[in-house]
C-alpha cells in the first residue's frame, strides 16, 4: 500500500488504509499536496488523471480534486 491519505471516490471522504486496500477500484491514495490550480479529475481504478467527460460518465470510480 503506498504512503499517503486514502479517499473514497464514491463519497469523497478520507478513509483508513485498510478500507482502501479492501476496495481498490473505488479508492484513491493521494501521495502529496496538489500545487496546481483548477479542477482535476482522477480515475480511482488506474490512478491517472482523466478529462471531465470521462469523470461524468463514471462518477463512482472518479474523484474530483479542487484547489
Secondary structure, 3 states (H helix, E strand, C coil): CCCCEEEECCCCCEECHHHHHHCHHHEEEECCCCCCCCEEEEECCCCCEECHHHHHHCHHHEEEEEC
